[in-house]
Amino acid sequence: MTAHCFIHDSDSLPTQAAQKRFWSGLYASARGLALVEAAKHSEQAVIVICDNAASRSALEQEIRFYSAGLGLPVAVFPEWETLAYDQFSPYQDIVSERLATLQACDSIQRGFVLLTVASAMQKLPPQSYIHGRSFQFKVGDRLQPEQFRRRLELAGYQCVPQVMEHGEFAVRGSILDLFPMGSKHPFRFDLFDDDIESIRVFSPDTQLSLHKTQQVNLLPGREFPMDPQAITDFRRRYRERFEGDPQRSVIYRDVSEGATPPGIEYYLPLFFEQTASVFDYLPRQATLVYSDDTEQRADEFWADVCHRYEQYRHDM
């Protein structure tokens, strides 16, 4: 990051590395207006760390309102909205938005990226995972249904009778329905032999085809891999880090069988040799904005994680 900006004293954004600006007196939606006015004249992306999901959502609305028509994109990197070590997984729509933002970070040159303290502190897959497991299909490409089905399953997509939400696909003869992560709409592939004859956007509510498109970009279905090698690596790292019989652990048994139990996201580091943070994805030339309370919120988040760890660490 090239600069830091504490919201204290209304002024322009920093222009040099390690330079700081202090803004104050920004009440209600004035913070959103001030950020948009400053970003209009900046050639760098503006990364804003919000205290929590509620403040992030409010700031997003403010920025979108004041930047309407200015051509300043607004990307959001949401948090999972689950508590540390919960036996619940985040909603697929949340994971979809997170993956889409991570993939788009490389191309963000201006505009905003909004995230929370919690999402800034979480471990993420390395960039090689997102980029290496993303692929593209377009009209005219050859696509063998069974091979493609296997590829989707390895990428974390779930085969279902009818596609309704992100991360699902369905195969019905020469028709393949798919709702890619990071996409606003699902797509219907019409195949002629092994060639993609057409691709149409369709409605998940009515299942009716809408307009045609020429290509579809696919992101991984999860923030972690579930191919055979990843499962082997997970098992090895689990045994290295946890004492006792791993077969007592539902998490260990399910992953060993290729299943993804609820809450598996909190074991993400066991799937990778090295993890990353959101700052590894964000553009290097950017201005970082946060409030006086951010450090305190980070301490509170970490204390809560440690407390929940102590609660659960003796229960396999």
TORMI-630500 format. One record per residue (C-alpha): residue number from 1; x, y, z. Coordinates in nm, 4 decimals, always signed. Layout:
TORMI-630500
{NUM, {X, Y, Z}}
...
END
This chain:
TORMI-630500
{1, {+0.0000, +0.0000, +0.0000}}
{2, {+0.1332, +0.3425, -0.0875}}
{3, {-0.0441, +0.5497, +0.1750}}
{4, {-0.2645, +0.5486, +0.4811}}
{5, {-0.5563, +0.7791, +0.5430}}
{6, {-0.7149, +0.8099, +0.8853}}
{7, {-1.0601, +0.9670, +0.8618}}
{8, {-1.0033, +1.2786, +1.0711}}
{9, {-0.9430, +1.6021, +0.8781}}
{10, {-1.1154, +1.6630, +0.5419}}
{11, {-0.8383, +1.6809, +0.2825}}
{12, {-0.7213, +1.5168, -0.0372}}
{13, {-0.5908, +1.1610, -0.0420}}
{14, {-0.2179, +1.0995, +0.0140}}
{15, {+0.0007, +1.1030, -0.2974}}
{16, {+0.3255, +0.9519, -0.1693}}
{17, {+0.4257, +0.6295, +0.0007}}
{18, {+0.3809, +0.6274, +0.3803}}
{19, {+0.2127, +0.9689, +0.3649}}
{20, {-0.0880, +1.0180, +0.5926}}
{21, {-0.3927, +1.2410, +0.5987}}
{22, {-0.6170, +1.2883, +0.9026}}
{23, {-0.9853, +1.3667, +0.8476}}
{24, {-1.2425, +1.4666, +1.1097}}
{25, {-1.5956, +1.6023, +1.1361}}
{26, {-1.7371, +1.3494, +0.8921}}
{27, {-2.0836, +1.2755, +1.0264}}
{28, {-2.3574, +1.0576, +0.8779}}
{29, {-2.3058, +1.0176, +0.5005}}
{30, {-2.0374, +1.2875, +0.4855}}
{31, {-1.7691, +1.0186, +0.4980}}
{32, {-1.8988, +0.8621, +0.1767}}
{33, {-1.9166, +1.2018, +0.0048}}
{34, {-1.5641, +1.2932, +0.1177}}
{35, {-1.4201, +0.9645, -0.0080}}
{36, {-1.5914, +0.9964, -0.3457}}
{37, {-1.4773, +1.3579, -0.3897}}
{38, {-1.1196, +1.2567, -0.3090}}
{39, {-1.1292, +0.9420, -0.5250}}
{40, {-1.2487, +1.1405, -0.8276}}
{41, {-0.9067, +1.3048, -0.8483}}
{42, {-0.7012, +0.9994, -0.7607}}
{43, {-0.5371, +0.7572, -1.0033}}
{44, {-0.5209, +0.4862, -0.7383}}
{45, {-0.7704, +0.2467, -0.5880}}
{46, {-0.9064, +0.3356, -0.2445}}
{47, {-0.9147, +0.0446, +0.0027}}
{48, {-1.1495, +0.1093, +0.2959}}
{49, {-1.1434, -0.1099, +0.6085}}
{50, {-1.4732, -0.0815, +0.7965}}
{51, {-1.5301, -0.1807, +1.1572}}
{52, {-1.8024, -0.4373, +1.0833}}
{53, {-2.0487, -0.5599, +0.8218}}
{54, {-2.3120, -0.3010, +0.9143}}
{55, {-2.0756, -0.0044, +0.8734}}
{56, {-1.9412, -0.1538, +0.5499}}
{57, {-2.2910, -0.1907, +0.4075}}
{58, {-2.3831, +0.1668, +0.5029}}
{59, {-2.0639, +0.3071, +0.3502}}
{60, {-2.1227, +0.1079, +0.0315}}
{61, {-2.4651, +0.2682, -0.0092}}
{62, {-2.3199, +0.6145, +0.0519}}
{63, {-2.0395, +0.5672, -0.2000}}
{64, {-2.2677, +0.4209, -0.4661}}
{65, {-2.5079, +0.7131, -0.4219}}
{66, {-2.2461, +0.9882, -0.4423}}
{67, {-2.0434, +0.8196, -0.7199}}
{68, {-2.3383, +0.7519, -0.9520}}
{69, {-2.2342, +0.8352, -1.3069}}
{70, {-1.8684, +0.8932, -1.2197}}
{71, {-1.7392, +0.5584, -1.3417}}
{72, {-1.5819, +0.4658, -1.0086}}
{73, {-1.6265, +0.0904, -0.9533}}
{74, {-1.7103, -0.0368, -0.6058}}
{75, {-1.5940, -0.3879, -0.5130}}
{76, {-1.6919, -0.5521, -0.1845}}
{77, {-1.5032, -0.8259, -0.0029}}
{78, {-1.7585, -0.9474, +0.2531}}
{79, {-1.6846, -1.1469, +0.5641}}
{80, {-1.8238, -1.4988, +0.6084}}
{81, {-2.0836, -1.3803, +0.8639}}
{82, {-2.0158, -1.6831, +1.0834}}
{83, {-1.8424, -1.6967, +1.4209}}
{84, {-1.4942, -1.8439, +1.4502}}
{85, {-1.4997, -2.2257, +1.4516}}
{86, {-1.8757, -2.2353, +1.3947}}
{87, {-2.0111, -2.5607, +1.2583}}
{88, {-2.1799, -2.3576, +0.9872}}
{89, {-2.0550, -2.2674, +0.6431}}
{90, {-2.1076, -1.9246, +0.4855}}
{91, {-2.3823, -1.8814, +0.2275}}
{92, {-2.2814, -1.9613, -0.1282}}
{93, {-2.3715, -1.6079, -0.2408}}
{94, {-2.1183, -1.4679, +0.0088}}
{95, {-1.8445, -1.7055, -0.1082}}
{96, {-1.9309, -1.6159, -0.4680}}
{97, {-1.8872, -1.2427, -0.4040}}
{98, {-1.5604, -1.3002, -0.2178}}
{99, {-1.4122, -1.5089, -0.5009}}
{100, {-1.5240, -1.2584, -0.7632}}
{101, {-1.3594, -0.9719, -0.5736}}
{102, {-1.0345, -1.1641, -0.5230}}
{103, {-1.0141, -1.2432, -0.8939}}
{104, {-1.0918, -0.8834, -0.9924}}
{105, {-0.8336, -0.7258, -0.7599}}
{106, {-0.5562, -0.7544, -1.0187}}
{107, {-0.7438, -0.5288, -1.2593}}
{108, {-0.8623, -0.2655, -1.0095}}
{109, {-0.6849, +0.0629, -1.0830}}
{110, {-0.9397, +0.3192, -0.9609}}
{111, {-1.2501, +0.3113, -0.7481}}
{112, {-1.3126, +0.1411, -0.4159}}
{113, {-1.2621, -0.1911, -0.2425}}
{114, {-1.4604, -0.2202, +0.0802}}
{115, {-1.3908, -0.4799, +0.3474}}
{116, {-1.4256, -0.5290, +0.7214}}
{117, {-1.1718, -0.5850, +0.9966}}
{118, {-1.2759, -0.9518, +1.0134}}
{119, {-1.2346, -1.0134, +0.6398}}
{120, {-0.9003, -0.8314, +0.6438}}
{121, {-0.7667, -1.0617, +0.9184}}
{122, {-0.8791, -1.3954, +0.7756}}
{123, {-0.6408, -1.6323, +0.6009}}
{124, {-0.7106, -1.6815, +0.2304}}
{125, {-0.6015, -1.9254, -0.0388}}
{126, {-0.2890, -1.8226, -0.2298}}
{127, {-0.3410, -1.6281, -0.5519}}
{128, {-0.2247, -1.9288, -0.7530}}
{129, {-0.5321, -2.1200, -0.6353}}
{130, {-0.7834, -1.8615, -0.7611}}
{131, {-0.6085, -1.7986, -1.0928}}
{132, {-0.5045, -2.1590, -1.1541}}
{133, {-0.8552, -2.2992, -1.1053}}
{134, {-1.0443, -2.0384, -1.3048}}
{135, {-1.1305, -2.1196, -1.6638}}
{136, {-1.3380, -1.9892, -1.9538}}
{137, {-1.5750, -2.1413, -2.2072}}
{138, {-1.7147, -1.9819, -2.5209}}
{139, {-1.9446, -2.0726, -2.8069}}
{140, {-1.7720, -2.3157, -3.0437}}
{141, {-1.5499, -2.4763, -2.7794}}
{142, {-1.5462, -2.8534, -2.7496}}
{143, {-1.6940, -2.9806, -2.4259}}
{144, {-1.7306, -3.3464, -2.3341}}
{145, {-2.0132, -3.3621, -2.0761}}
{146, {-1.8687, -3.6333, -1.8519}}
{147, {-1.5206, -3.4814, -1.8527}}
{148, {-1.6684, -3.1366, -1.7886}}
{149, {-1.8827, -3.2723, -1.5069}}
{150, {-1.5774, -3.4203, -1.3394}}
{151, {-1.3902, -3.0931, -1.3815}}
{152, {-1.6733, -2.8986, -1.2196}}
{153, {-1.6909, -3.1403, -0.9263}}
{154, {-1.3164, -3.1094, -0.8696}}
{155, {-1.3564, -2.7299, -0.8785}}
{156, {-1.6107, -2.7529, -0.5954}}
{157, {-1.9388, -2.7365, -0.7883}}
{158, {-2.2343, -2.9527, -0.6851}}
{159, {-2.4433, -3.1561, -0.9282}}
{160, {-2.8155, -3.1013, -0.8604}}
{161, {-3.1439, -3.1810, -1.0380}}
{162, {-3.2218, -2.8094, -1.0881}}
{163, {-2.9815, -2.5156, -1.0658}}
{164, {-3.0970, -2.2514, -0.8174}}
{165, {-2.7887, -2.0941, -0.6548}}
{166, {-2.4183, -2.0293, -0.6976}}
{167, {-2.1917, -2.3317, -0.7227}}
{168, {-2.4514, -2.5668, -0.8742}}
{169, {-2.4764, -2.7406, -1.2107}}
{170, {-2.7167, -2.9860, -1.3781}}
{171, {-2.6755, -3.2114, -1.6815}}
{172, {-2.9795, -3.3106, -1.8881}}
{173, {-2.8788, -3.4815, -2.2100}}
{174, {-2.7292, -3.2178, -2.4416}}
{175, {-2.8154, -2.9318, -2.2035}}
{176, {-2.5899, -2.8240, -1.9179}}
{177, {-2.7035, -2.5632, -1.6650}}
{178, {-2.4405, -2.3886, -1.4542}}
{179, {-2.4398, -2.1089, -1.1946}}
{180, {-2.0744, -1.9966, -1.1752}}
{181, {-1.9332, -1.8434, -0.8597}}
{182, {-1.8952, -1.4686, -0.9055}}
{183, {-2.1678, -1.4500, -1.1712}}
{184, {-2.4958, -1.2611, -1.1363}}
{185, {-2.6811, -1.5148, -1.3517}}
{186, {-2.6767, -1.8878, -1.4298}}
{187, {-2.6047, -2.0092, -1.7824}}
{188, {-2.7473, -2.2815, -2.0089}}
{189, {-2.5100, -2.4567, -2.2480}}
{190, {-2.6687, -2.6187, -2.5567}}
{191, {-2.4405, -2.8864, -2.6979}}
{192, {-2.4282, -3.0307, -3.0491}}
{193, {-2.2281, -3.3500, -3.0147}}
{194, {-1.9296, -3.2213, -2.8115}}
{195, {-1.9441, -2.8596, -2.9317}}
{196, {-2.0995, -2.5667, -2.7447}}
{197, {-2.3664, -2.4535, -2.9901}}
{198, {-2.5047, -2.1703, -2.7778}}
{199, {-2.4885, -2.0219, -2.4274}}
{200, {-2.7910, -1.8502, -2.2771}}
{201, {-2.8541, -1.6694, -1.9519}}
{202, {-3.1549, -1.8197, -1.7743}}
{203, {-3.3705, -1.7368, -1.4749}}
{204, {-3.3210, -1.9627, -1.1695}}
{205, {-3.6786, -1.8808, -1.0604}}
{206, {-3.8639, -1.9672, -1.3825}}
{207, {-3.5874, -2.1823, -1.5418}}
{208, {-3.6649, -2.0028, -1.8701}}
{209, {-3.3825, -1.9087, -2.1078}}
{210, {-3.3266, -1.5369, -2.1621}}
{211, {-3.0666, -1.3739, -2.3859}}
{212, {-2.7615, -1.5290, -2.5497}}
{213, {-2.3999, -1.4672, -2.4522}}
{214, {-2.0729, -1.5702, -2.6113}}
{215, {-1.8613, -1.6845, -2.3168}}
{216, {-1.8697, -1.7803, -1.9505}}
{217, {-1.5957, -1.7327, -1.6911}}
{218, {-1.5765, -1.9913, -1.4137}}
{219, {-1.4220, -1.9398, -1.0710}}
{220, {-1.3498, -2.2175, -0.8201}}
{221, {-1.6570, -2.3343, -0.6329}}
{222, {-1.4903, -2.2867, -0.2923}}
{223, {-1.2052, -2.1020, -0.1240}}
{224, {-1.0209, -2.4322, -0.0833}}
{225, {-0.9579, -2.7368, -0.3088}}
{226, {-1.1124, -3.0814, -0.2668}}
{227, {-0.9241, -3.2850, -0.5260}}
{228, {-0.7487, -3.6091, -0.4180}}
{229, {-0.4133, -3.4377, -0.3632}}
{230, {-0.5745, -3.1650, -0.1502}}
{231, {-0.7489, -3.4290, +0.0627}}
{232, {-0.4196, -3.6131, +0.1119}}
{233, {-0.2473, -3.2898, +0.2138}}
{234, {-0.5319, -3.2023, +0.4514}}
{235, {-0.5093, -3.5426, +0.6241}}
{236, {-0.1331, -3.5139, +0.6668}}
{237, {-0.1436, -3.1619, +0.8077}}
{238, {-0.4339, -3.2489, +1.0365}}
{239, {-0.2358, -3.5367, +1.1893}}
{240, {+0.0675, -3.3112, +1.2307}}
{241, {-0.1277, -3.0456, +1.4203}}
{242, {-0.3826, -3.2400, +1.6252}}
{243, {-0.3020, -3.4997, +1.8885}}
{244, {-0.4966, -3.8213, +1.9388}}
{245, {-0.6918, -4.0412, +1.6998}}
{246, {-0.7995, -3.8309, +1.3983}}
{247, {-1.0795, -4.0774, +1.3259}}
{248, {-1.2610, -3.9324, +1.6274}}
{249, {-1.2991, -3.6090, +1.4345}}
{250, {-1.6055, -3.5737, +1.2107}}
{251, {-1.4184, -3.3087, +1.0112}}
{252, {-1.1286, -3.5452, +0.9420}}
{253, {-1.3531, -3.8389, +0.8485}}
{254, {-1.5761, -3.6346, +0.6179}}
{255, {-1.2897, -3.4707, +0.4299}}
{256, {-1.1200, -3.8104, +0.3973}}
{257, {-1.4340, -3.9329, +0.2196}}
{258, {-1.4453, -3.6291, -0.0106}}
{259, {-1.7278, -3.4535, +0.1752}}
{260, {-1.7285, -3.0912, +0.2932}}
{261, {-1.8745, -3.0770, +0.6465}}
{262, {-2.0269, -2.7526, +0.7763}}
{263, {-1.7592, -2.5217, +0.9136}}
{264, {-1.4783, -2.6736, +0.7064}}
{265, {-1.3821, -2.3198, +0.5987}}
{266, {-1.2103, -2.2646, +0.9343}}
{267, {-0.9690, -2.5460, +0.8481}}
{268, {-0.8616, -2.3698, +0.5263}}
{269, {-0.4889, -2.3510, +0.6220}}
{270, {-0.4740, -2.7319, +0.6251}}
{271, {-0.5435, -2.7400, +0.2507}}
{272, {-0.2431, -2.5251, +0.1530}}
{273, {+0.1308, -2.5179, +0.2042}}
{274, {+0.1041, -2.1402, +0.2484}}
{275, {-0.1938, -1.9105, +0.2867}}
{276, {-0.2395, -1.5479, +0.1868}}
{277, {-0.4163, -1.2397, +0.3184}}
{278, {-0.6424, -1.0018, +0.1337}}
{279, {-0.3496, -0.7585, +0.1093}}
{280, {-0.1681, -1.0059, -0.1169}}
{281, {-0.4553, -0.9663, -0.3645}}
{282, {-0.5148, -0.5917, -0.3428}}
{283, {-0.3415, -0.3587, -0.5903}}
{284, {+0.0048, -0.2476, -0.4800}}
{285, {-0.0630, +0.1140, -0.5789}}
{286, {-0.3524, +0.2030, -0.3517}}
{287, {-0.4608, +0.4237, -0.0644}}
{288, {-0.5625, +0.2522, +0.2582}}
{289, {-0.8394, +0.4191, +0.4611}}
{290, {-0.9442, +0.3241, +0.8116}}
{291, {-1.0867, +0.4873, +1.1233}}
{292, {-0.9542, +0.5528, +1.4731}}
{293, {-1.1419, +0.2459, +1.5987}}
{294, {-0.9966, -0.0038, +1.3509}}
{295, {-0.7064, -0.1188, +1.5680}}
{296, {-0.9356, -0.1679, +1.8662}}
{297, {-1.1812, -0.3651, +1.6502}}
{298, {-0.8942, -0.5843, +1.5310}}
{299, {-0.7892, -0.6536, +1.8908}}
{300, {-1.1489, -0.7393, +1.9816}}
{301, {-1.1839, -0.9722, +1.6840}}
{302, {-0.8596, -1.1517, +1.7717}}
{303, {-0.9614, -1.1836, +2.1384}}
{304, {-1.2922, -1.3364, +2.0319}}
{305, {-1.1151, -1.5867, +1.8041}}
{306, {-0.8795, -1.6882, +2.0869}}
{307, {-1.1698, -1.7220, +2.3323}}
{308, {-1.3663, -1.9457, +2.0961}}
{309, {-1.0542, -2.1489, +2.0252}}
{310, {-1.0107, -2.2192, +2.3971}}
{311, {-1.3771, -2.3202, +2.4167}}
{312, {-1.3539, -2.5762, +2.1384}}
{313, {-0.9955, -2.6991, +2.1222}}
{314, {-1.0459, -2.9851, +2.3699}}
{315, {-1.3541, -3.1181, +2.1880}}
{316, {-1.2475, -3.3273, +1.8896}}
END
